[in-house]
Amino acid sequence: TSTTYAPWIVVEANDKYFARIKVLETVADTLSNTLQERYQV
């Protein structure tokens, strides 16, 4: 069910703190890359 438009990201969740940080980093990186591609900043 993973697509190029909506890929699945596997996040290790043995440590709740680590998992939350990893999710936030992934979202921030994805948003940054998408905005750079879209607006060529």
N, C-alpha and C positions, 0 to 999 in steps of 0.2 A: 504493500500500500504506500510505500515511500515513492515520491516523485521528485523530479528536479525542482518543481515549484514548491513542494512541501516535504523536504527530506526529514527522515527520522534521525534523531540524535540520541545516541546511547549515553546515559549519564550513570556512572557508578554511584550507588546510593548507600554504601555501607556507613558513611559518615554524613549525617544530615547537613552539617555546616558546609562540608566540601561540596555536596550535591547542589545546595542552593547557590553557592558561589559559581560553580561550573555552569549552571543554567543561566545565571545573570551574565556571565562572560560570553556565553554562546549567543544569547539574545543581543547583547550590545555589539558584538563583532558582526553578526548577521545584519543588523540595522545599519551599521557603519558602512559595510561593504555594499549593501543595496543602495544606500543614498549616494555613495561615491560613484557607483556605476550609473545611476539614474541622472545625476546632476554633474558628473564629471568634475568634481571638485579637486 
